[in-house]
């Protein structure tokens, strides 16, 4: 196999297995090549990813070592996408009653989910996340995208359990959007004890739903490794303090049909010094 062919196949193999350690002998056997040639190939790939700020290729020394691909998007790419996304969200046709914003087109776009998943996974790449949690229904595409780039399972809390999921654990929480007590539940089998959980959702006003998910995580004797939202509003008191947001909704005027956005705290809170 020519080097160019090896590089294409090796790149594809690594990209679909993020955070997975793969030994050099495996690649040597796969391509019928010497380990020295494989090492040179990996050096080319590592340099290219770093130069484009499009991922980190880590080498682990020793008999049990190898190489693994870490999805990691550079600040330049992240800032450009977030600004473009914020501009799109300012479309006045997105304004919904109750101060909400229509985001279903973004959540249903494979290209948007690809970029957002990669960005969020960048922030949490080295935080030992073992599971991603969201609540039905609009947070599901986000959780799936992030879990794919972190290569960990995602779980979905529900407002009403399903018979097919077996026994569940439930918590009550204060819904900040409706100012009433609501319930969410999670099947007992889906989240192992001692998990380090990333909580993610599409929209945050007061953060009541997020605190409910925090409560669920504690019920499973697990820890919250982070909280992330696609959009947050700035005109409501928050029930959570430490969280990551991609876009801020600074103003929604349903009478004048005005919506103003700015970038969330993602860029200032993310350490991009991996290249």
C-alpha positions as YAML, in Angstrom:
chain: A
units: angstrom
residues:
- id: 1
  name: UNK
  ca: [0.00, 0.00, 0.00]
- id: 2
  name: UNK
  ca: [1.31, 3.44, -0.94]
- id: 3
  name: UNK
  ca: [1.93, 5.97, 1.81]
- id: 4
  name: UNK
  ca: [-0.84, 8.20, 0.47]
- id: 5
  name: UNK
  ca: [-3.27, 5.29, 0.69]
- id: 6
  name: UNK
  ca: [-2.11, 4.42, 4.20]
- id: 7
  name: UNK
  ca: [-2.58, 8.01, 5.34]
- id: 8
  name: UNK
  ca: [-6.14, 8.16, 4.03]
- id: 9
  name: UNK
  ca: [-7.14, 4.89, 5.65]
- id: 10
  name: UNK
  ca: [-5.30, 5.67, 8.90]
- id: 11
  name: UNK
  ca: [-6.94, 9.09, 9.14]
- id: 12
  name: UNK
  ca: [-10.40, 7.62, 8.66]
- id: 13
  name: UNK
  ca: [-9.72, 4.86, 11.19]
- id: 14
  name: UNK
  ca: [-8.63, 7.34, 13.86]
- id: 15
  name: UNK
  ca: [-11.37, 9.93, 13.21]
- id: 16
  name: UNK
  ca: [-14.19, 7.46, 13.80]
- id: 17
  name: UNK
  ca: [-12.55, 6.24, 17.05]
- id: 18
  name: UNK
  ca: [-11.85, 9.41, 19.07]
- id: 19
  name: UNK
  ca: [-10.19, 9.02, 22.48]
- id: 20
  name: UNK
  ca: [-9.30, 5.41, 21.65]
- id: 21
  name: UNK
  ca: [-5.74, 4.21, 22.14]
- id: 22
  name: UNK
  ca: [-4.54, 2.22, 19.11]
- id: 23
  name: UNK
  ca: [-1.20, 0.42, 19.12]
- id: 24
  name: UNK
  ca: [1.45, 0.93, 16.46]
- id: 25
  name: UNK
  ca: [1.75, -2.86, 15.88]
- id: 26
  name: UNK
  ca: [-1.94, -2.87, 14.96]
- id: 27
  name: UNK
  ca: [-1.33, -0.36, 12.16]
- id: 28
  name: UNK
  ca: [1.87, -2.16, 11.12]
- id: 29
  name: UNK
  ca: [-0.06, -5.41, 10.71]
- id: 30
  name: UNK
  ca: [-3.01, -3.69, 9.04]
- id: 31
  name: UNK
  ca: [-0.83, -2.18, 6.32]
- id: 32
  name: UNK
  ca: [1.97, -4.73, 6.22]
- id: 33
  name: UNK
  ca: [4.48, -1.99, 7.01]
- id: 34
  name: UNK
  ca: [7.36, -1.49, 9.42]
- id: 35
  name: UNK
  ca: [6.64, 0.36, 12.67]
- id: 36
  name: UNK
  ca: [9.15, 3.00, 11.63]
- id: 37
  name: UNK
  ca: [7.07, 3.75, 8.51]
- id: 38
  name: UNK
  ca: [3.89, 3.90, 10.62]
- id: 39
  name: UNK
  ca: [5.59, 6.35, 13.00]
- id: 40
  name: UNK
  ca: [6.51, 8.59, 10.06]
- id: 41
  name: UNK
  ca: [2.92, 8.46, 8.79]
- id: 42
  name: UNK
  ca: [1.58, 9.43, 12.21]
- id: 43
  name: UNK
  ca: [4.03, 12.33, 12.41]
- id: 44
  name: UNK
  ca: [2.68, 13.66, 9.12]
- id: 45
  name: UNK
  ca: [-0.89, 13.31, 10.36]
- id: 46
  name: UNK
  ca: [-0.09, 14.91, 13.71]
- id: 47
  name: UNK
  ca: [1.58, 17.90, 12.04]
- id: 48
  name: UNK
  ca: [-1.29, 18.38, 9.58]
- id: 49
  name: UNK
  ca: [-3.98, 18.28, 12.28]
- id: 50
  name: UNK
  ca: [-2.04, 20.75, 14.43]
- id: 51
  name: UNK
  ca: [-1.33, 23.10, 11.54]
- id: 52
  name: UNK
  ca: [-5.04, 23.24, 10.69]
- id: 53
  name: UNK
  ca: [-6.06, 23.38, 14.39]
- id: 54
  name: UNK
  ca: [-8.40, 20.50, 13.66]
- id: 55
  name: UNK
  ca: [-7.47, 17.88, 16.23]
- id: 56
  name: UNK
  ca: [-4.73, 16.51, 18.46]
- id: 57
  name: UNK
  ca: [-2.89, 13.26, 17.83]
- id: 58
  name: UNK
  ca: [-1.39, 11.99, 21.08]
- id: 59
  name: UNK
  ca: [1.37, 9.40, 21.29]
- id: 60
  name: UNK
  ca: [1.62, 7.21, 24.37]
- id: 61
  name: UNK
  ca: [5.02, 5.57, 24.93]
- id: 62
  name: UNK
  ca: [5.66, 2.12, 26.34]
- id: 63
  name: UNK
  ca: [4.65, -1.46, 25.65]
- id: 64
  name: UNK
  ca: [0.98, -0.66, 26.25]
- id: 65
  name: UNK
  ca: [1.20, 2.60, 24.35]
- id: 66
  name: UNK
  ca: [0.08, 3.74, 20.96]
- id: 67
  name: UNK
  ca: [-1.69, 6.69, 19.43]
- id: 68
  name: UNK
  ca: [-5.11, 8.30, 19.90]
- id: 69
  name: UNK
  ca: [-7.03, 11.06, 18.17]
- id: 70
  name: UNK
  ca: [-8.54, 13.82, 20.34]
- id: 71
  name: UNK
  ca: [-11.16, 15.98, 18.59]
- id: 72
  name: UNK
  ca: [-9.98, 19.51, 19.30]
- id: 73
  name: UNK
  ca: [-11.10, 22.59, 17.38]
- id: 74
  name: UNK
  ca: [-8.89, 25.68, 17.40]
- id: 75
  name: UNK
  ca: [-9.99, 29.09, 18.63]
- id: 76
  name: UNK
  ca: [-10.01, 30.63, 15.14]
- id: 77
  name: UNK
  ca: [-12.43, 28.02, 13.79]
- id: 78
  name: UNK
  ca: [-14.59, 28.13, 16.94]
- id: 79
  name: UNK
  ca: [-14.91, 31.91, 16.98]
- id: 80
  name: UNK
  ca: [-15.79, 32.09, 13.29]
- id: 81
  name: UNK
  ca: [-18.53, 29.47, 13.65]
- id: 82
  name: UNK
  ca: [-19.99, 30.96, 16.84]
- id: 83
  name: UNK
  ca: [-20.22, 34.41, 15.27]
- id: 84
  name: UNK
  ca: [-21.94, 32.98, 12.21]
- id: 85
  name: UNK
  ca: [-24.34, 31.03, 14.43]
- id: 86
  name: UNK
  ca: [-25.14, 34.08, 16.59]
- id: 87
  name: UNK
  ca: [-25.88, 36.11, 13.46]
- id: 88
  name: UNK
  ca: [-28.26, 33.43, 12.21]
- id: 89
  name: UNK
  ca: [-30.10, 33.31, 15.52]
- id: 90
  name: UNK
  ca: [-30.83, 37.05, 15.27]
- id: 91
  name: UNK
  ca: [-33.38, 36.29, 12.54]
- id: 92
  name: UNK
  ca: [-36.61, 37.78, 13.92]
- id: 93
  name: UNK
  ca: [-38.66, 34.89, 12.55]
- id: 94
  name: UNK
  ca: [-37.13, 32.78, 15.33]
- id: 95
  name: UNK
  ca: [-38.99, 34.67, 18.08]
- id: 96
  name: UNK
  ca: [-41.55, 32.47, 19.83]
- id: 97
  name: UNK
  ca: [-44.18, 33.34, 22.47]
- id: 98
  name: UNK
  ca: [-42.87, 33.38, 26.04]
- id: 99
  name: UNK
  ca: [-39.44, 34.68, 25.13]
- id: 100
  name: UNK
  ca: [-38.23, 31.47, 23.52]
- id: 101
  name: UNK
  ca: [-36.23, 31.12, 20.33]
- id: 102
  name: UNK
  ca: [-36.79, 28.67, 17.47]
- id: 103
  name: UNK
  ca: [-33.69, 26.46, 17.21]
- id: 104
  name: UNK
  ca: [-35.04, 23.27, 15.64]
- id: 105
  name: UNK
  ca: [-33.39, 23.96, 12.29]
- id: 106
  name: UNK
  ca: [-29.99, 24.22, 13.98]
- id: 107
  name: UNK
  ca: [-30.59, 21.11, 16.08]
- id: 108
  name: UNK
  ca: [-31.71, 19.23, 12.97]
- id: 109
  name: UNK
  ca: [-28.73, 20.25, 10.84]
- id: 110
  name: UNK
  ca: [-25.99, 17.58, 10.56]
- id: 111
  name: UNK
  ca: [-23.35, 20.21, 9.78]
- id: 112
  name: UNK
  ca: [-24.31, 22.33, 12.80]
- id: 113
  name: UNK
  ca: [-24.37, 19.32, 15.10]
- id: 114
  name: UNK
  ca: [-21.01, 18.23, 13.74]
- id: 115
  name: UNK
  ca: [-19.42, 21.58, 14.53]
- id: 116
  name: UNK
  ca: [-21.14, 22.10, 17.89]
- id: 117
  name: UNK
  ca: [-20.35, 18.55, 19.00]
- id: 118
  name: UNK
  ca: [-16.70, 19.02, 18.12]
- id: 119
  name: UNK
  ca: [-16.52, 22.40, 19.88]
- id: 120
  name: UNK
  ca: [-18.10, 21.21, 23.13]
- id: 121
  name: UNK
  ca: [-15.94, 18.07, 23.07]
- id: 122
  name: UNK
  ca: [-12.92, 20.36, 22.73]
- id: 123
  name: UNK
  ca: [-13.71, 22.08, 26.02]
- id: 124
  name: UNK
  ca: [-14.23, 18.79, 27.87]
- id: 125
  name: UNK
  ca: [-11.56, 16.75, 26.06]
- id: 126
  name: UNK
  ca: [-9.36, 16.37, 29.15]
- id: 127
  name: UNK
  ca: [-12.00, 16.46, 31.91]
- id: 128
  name: UNK
  ca: [-12.58, 12.68, 32.11]
- id: 129
  name: UNK
  ca: [-16.26, 12.83, 31.15]
- id: 130
  name: UNK
  ca: [-17.77, 9.31, 31.18]
- id: 131
  name: UNK
  ca: [-21.38, 10.12, 30.16]
- id: 132
  name: UNK
  ca: [-23.44, 12.93, 28.64]
- id: 133
  name: UNK
  ca: [-26.94, 13.68, 29.96]
- id: 134
  name: UNK
  ca: [-29.81, 15.70, 28.51]
- id: 135
  name: UNK
  ca: [-33.58, 15.87, 28.86]
- id: 136
  name: UNK
  ca: [-36.07, 15.13, 26.13]
- id: 137
  name: UNK
  ca: [-36.48, 16.22, 23.48]
- id: 138
  name: UNK
  ca: [-34.52, 19.04, 21.87]
- id: 139
  name: UNK
  ca: [-31.34, 18.38, 23.80]
- id: 140
  name: UNK
  ca: [-31.03, 14.89, 22.33]
- id: 141
  name: UNK
  ca: [-29.24, 15.88, 19.07]
- id: 142
  name: UNK
  ca: [-26.76, 17.96, 21.07]
- id: 143
  name: UNK
  ca: [-26.05, 15.16, 23.53]
- id: 144
  name: UNK
  ca: [-25.60, 12.63, 20.72]
- id: 145
  name: UNK
  ca: [-23.20, 14.92, 18.85]
- id: 146
  name: UNK
  ca: [-21.06, 15.66, 21.91]
- id: 147
  name: UNK
  ca: [-21.00, 12.04, 23.09]
- id: 148
  name: UNK
  ca: [-19.83, 10.94, 19.66]
- id: 149
  name: UNK
  ca: [-16.78, 13.21, 19.79]
- id: 150
  name: UNK
  ca: [-16.03, 12.31, 23.42]
- id: 151
  name: UNK
  ca: [-16.71, 8.64, 22.62]
- id: 152
  name: UNK
  ca: [-18.89, 8.13, 25.71]
- id: 153
  name: UNK
  ca: [-22.56, 7.11, 26.11]
- id: 154
  name: UNK
  ca: [-25.36, 9.67, 26.36]
- id: 155
  name: UNK
  ca: [-28.48, 9.26, 28.47]
- id: 156
  name: UNK
  ca: [-31.85, 11.01, 28.25]
- id: 157
  name: UNK
  ca: [-33.95, 12.05, 31.22]
- id: 158
  name: UNK
  ca: [-37.68, 11.96, 30.55]
- id: 159
  name: UNK
  ca: [-40.62, 13.87, 31.93]
- id: 160
  name: UNK
  ca: [-42.66, 10.68, 31.78]
- id: 161
  name: UNK
  ca: [-41.14, 7.23, 31.94]
- id: 162
  name: UNK
  ca: [-41.55, 4.48, 29.36]
- id: 163
  name: UNK
  ca: [-42.44, 0.87, 30.16]
- id: 164
  name: UNK
  ca: [-39.64, -0.36, 27.91]
- id: 165
  name: UNK
  ca: [-36.98, 1.32, 30.09]
- id: 166
  name: UNK
  ca: [-37.74, -0.56, 33.31]
- id: 167
  name: UNK
  ca: [-37.32, 0.89, 36.81]
- id: 168
  name: UNK
  ca: [-36.47, 4.58, 37.06]
- id: 169
  name: UNK
  ca: [-35.17, 7.14, 39.54]
- id: 170
  name: UNK
  ca: [-37.09, 10.43, 39.60]
- id: 171
  name: UNK
  ca: [-36.57, 13.91, 41.05]
- id: 172
  name: UNK
  ca: [-38.76, 16.98, 41.35]
- id: 173
  name: UNK
  ca: [-37.45, 20.32, 40.17]
- id: 174
  name: UNK
  ca: [-38.67, 23.88, 39.75]
- id: 175
  name: UNK
  ca: [-39.28, 24.65, 36.10]
- id: 176
  name: UNK
  ca: [-38.12, 28.22, 35.59]
- id: 177
  name: UNK
  ca: [-40.02, 28.50, 32.30]
- id: 178
  name: UNK
  ca: [-43.42, 27.65, 33.82]
- id: 179
  name: UNK
  ca: [-42.78, 28.50, 37.51]
- id: 180
  name: UNK
  ca: [-44.12, 25.14, 38.66]
- id: 181
  name: UNK
  ca: [-42.74, 21.96, 40.15]
- id: 182
  name: UNK
  ca: [-42.12, 19.27, 37.54]
- id: 183
  name: UNK
  ca: [-40.65, 15.77, 37.53]
- id: 184
  name: UNK
  ca: [-37.96, 14.07, 35.48]
- id: 185
  name: UNK
  ca: [-36.73, 10.51, 35.65]
- id: 186
  name: UNK
  ca: [-33.94, 8.30, 34.40]
- id: 187
  name: UNK
  ca: [-33.79, 4.49, 34.06]
- id: 188
  name: UNK
  ca: [-31.70, 2.86, 36.79]
- id: 189
  name: UNK
  ca: [-29.70, 0.83, 34.27]
- id: 190
  name: UNK
  ca: [-28.36, 3.63, 32.07]
- id: 191
  name: UNK
  ca: [-25.95, 5.49, 34.38]
- id: 192
  name: UNK
  ca: [-23.32, 3.54, 36.32]
- id: 193
  name: UNK
  ca: [-22.50, 4.61, 39.86]
- id: 194
  name: UNK
  ca: [-19.49, 6.93, 40.00]
- id: 195
  name: UNK
  ca: [-20.01, 8.42, 36.53]
- id: 196
  name: UNK
  ca: [-18.62, 11.86, 35.68]
- id: 197
  name: UNK
  ca: [-21.49, 13.44, 33.77]
- id: 198
  name: UNK
  ca: [-21.65, 16.33, 31.31]
- id: 199
  name: UNK
  ca: [-25.12, 17.89, 31.39]
- id: 200
  name: UNK
  ca: [-26.19, 19.54, 28.15]
- id: 201
  name: UNK
  ca: [-29.34, 21.30, 26.93]
- id: 202
  name: UNK
  ca: [-30.42, 23.51, 24.06]
- id: 203
  name: UNK
  ca: [-31.81, 26.56, 25.90]
- id: 204
  name: UNK
  ca: [-31.50, 28.05, 29.38]
- id: 205
  name: UNK
  ca: [-33.62, 30.79, 30.91]
- id: 206
  name: UNK
  ca: [-33.37, 30.31, 34.67]
- id: 207
  name: UNK
  ca: [-31.69, 26.91, 34.70]
- id: 208
  name: UNK
  ca: [-34.39, 24.97, 36.56]
- id: 209
  name: UNK
  ca: [-34.18, 22.01, 34.20]
- id: 210
  name: UNK
  ca: [-30.42, 21.90, 34.60]
- id: 211
  name: UNK
  ca: [-30.70, 21.79, 38.40]
- id: 212
  name: UNK
  ca: [-33.14, 18.91, 38.00]
- id: 213
  name: UNK
  ca: [-30.58, 16.98, 36.00]
- id: 214
  name: UNK
  ca: [-27.95, 17.81, 38.61]
- id: 215
  name: UNK
  ca: [-30.24, 16.23, 41.19]
- id: 216
  name: UNK
  ca: [-30.62, 13.11, 39.06]
- id: 217
  name: UNK
  ca: [-26.85, 12.77, 38.75]
- id: 218
  name: UNK
  ca: [-26.48, 12.89, 42.54]
- id: 219
  name: UNK
  ca: [-29.19, 10.23, 42.94]
- id: 220
  name: UNK
  ca: [-26.91, 7.91, 40.94]
- id: 221
  name: UNK
  ca: [-23.95, 8.62, 43.28]
- id: 222
  name: UNK
  ca: [-22.22, 10.37, 40.38]
- id: 223
  name: UNK
  ca: [-20.65, 13.77, 39.84]
- id: 224
  name: UNK
  ca: [-21.41, 16.63, 37.47]
- id: 225
  name: UNK
  ca: [-18.35, 17.15, 35.31]
- id: 226
  name: UNK
  ca: [-19.82, 20.18, 33.53]
- id: 227
  name: UNK
  ca: [-22.95, 21.96, 32.32]
- id: 228
  name: UNK
  ca: [-23.27, 23.28, 28.78]
- id: 229
  name: UNK
  ca: [-26.09, 25.00, 26.87]
- id: 230
  name: UNK
  ca: [-26.42, 26.03, 23.26]
- id: 231
  name: UNK
  ca: [-28.19, 29.30, 24.09]
- id: 232
  name: UNK
  ca: [-28.76, 31.23, 27.30]
- id: 233
  name: UNK
  ca: [-30.82, 34.32, 28.01]
- id: 234
  name: UNK
  ca: [-29.23, 37.19, 29.90]
- id: 235
  name: UNK
  ca: [-32.48, 38.74, 31.20]
- id: 236
  name: UNK
  ca: [-33.33, 36.07, 33.80]
- id: 237
  name: UNK
  ca: [-31.76, 35.12, 37.13]
- id: 238
  name: UNK
  ca: [-29.86, 31.85, 36.91]
- id: 239
  name: UNK
  ca: [-30.23, 28.91, 39.26]
- id: 240
  name: UNK
  ca: [-26.82, 27.54, 38.20]
- id: 241
  name: UNK
  ca: [-23.48, 29.31, 38.52]
- id: 242
  name: UNK
  ca: [-20.84, 27.36, 36.65]
- id: 243
  name: UNK
  ca: [-21.85, 26.58, 33.08]
- id: 244
  name: UNK
  ca: [-20.70, 26.88, 29.48]
- id: 245
  name: UNK
  ca: [-22.76, 28.67, 26.83]
- id: 246
  name: UNK
  ca: [-22.21, 29.06, 23.10]
- id: 247
  name: UNK
  ca: [-24.59, 31.94, 22.33]
- id: 248
  name: UNK
  ca: [-26.25, 34.58, 24.53]
- id: 249
  name: UNK
  ca: [-29.70, 35.97, 23.82]
- id: 250
  name: UNK
  ca: [-29.31, 39.54, 25.06]
- id: 251
  name: UNK
  ca: [-32.72, 40.87, 24.04]
- id: 252
  name: UNK
  ca: [-36.02, 39.47, 22.81]
- id: 253
  name: UNK
  ca: [-38.78, 41.98, 22.08]
- id: 254
  name: UNK
  ca: [-41.89, 40.18, 20.89]
- id: 255
  name: UNK
  ca: [-43.71, 43.47, 20.19]
- id: 256
  name: UNK
  ca: [-40.98, 45.18, 18.18]
- id: 257
  name: UNK
  ca: [-39.83, 41.83, 16.81]
- id: 258
  name: UNK
  ca: [-36.20, 42.36, 17.80]
- id: 259
  name: UNK
  ca: [-33.71, 39.71, 18.86]
- id: 260
  name: UNK
  ca: [-30.11, 40.53, 19.74]
- id: 261
  name: UNK
  ca: [-27.35, 38.03, 20.41]
- id: 262
  name: UNK
  ca: [-23.72, 37.89, 21.45]
- id: 263
  name: UNK
  ca: [-21.16, 35.16, 21.94]
- id: 264
  name: UNK
  ca: [-21.46, 33.03, 25.07]
- id: 265
  name: UNK
  ca: [-18.61, 32.31, 27.47]
- id: 266
  name: UNK
  ca: [-17.24, 29.34, 25.48]
- id: 267
  name: UNK
  ca: [-14.20, 31.14, 24.07]
- id: 268
  name: UNK
  ca: [-13.12, 32.72, 27.36]
- id: 269
  name: UNK
  ca: [-13.56, 29.50, 29.33]
- id: 270
  name: UNK
  ca: [-11.90, 27.09, 26.90]
- id: 271
  name: UNK
  ca: [-8.16, 26.39, 26.96]
- id: 272
  name: UNK
  ca: [-7.05, 26.13, 23.34]
- id: 273
  name: UNK
  ca: [-3.35, 25.64, 24.16]
- id: 274
  name: UNK
  ca: [-3.06, 22.11, 22.84]
- id: 275
  name: UNK
  ca: [-1.49, 22.83, 19.45]
...
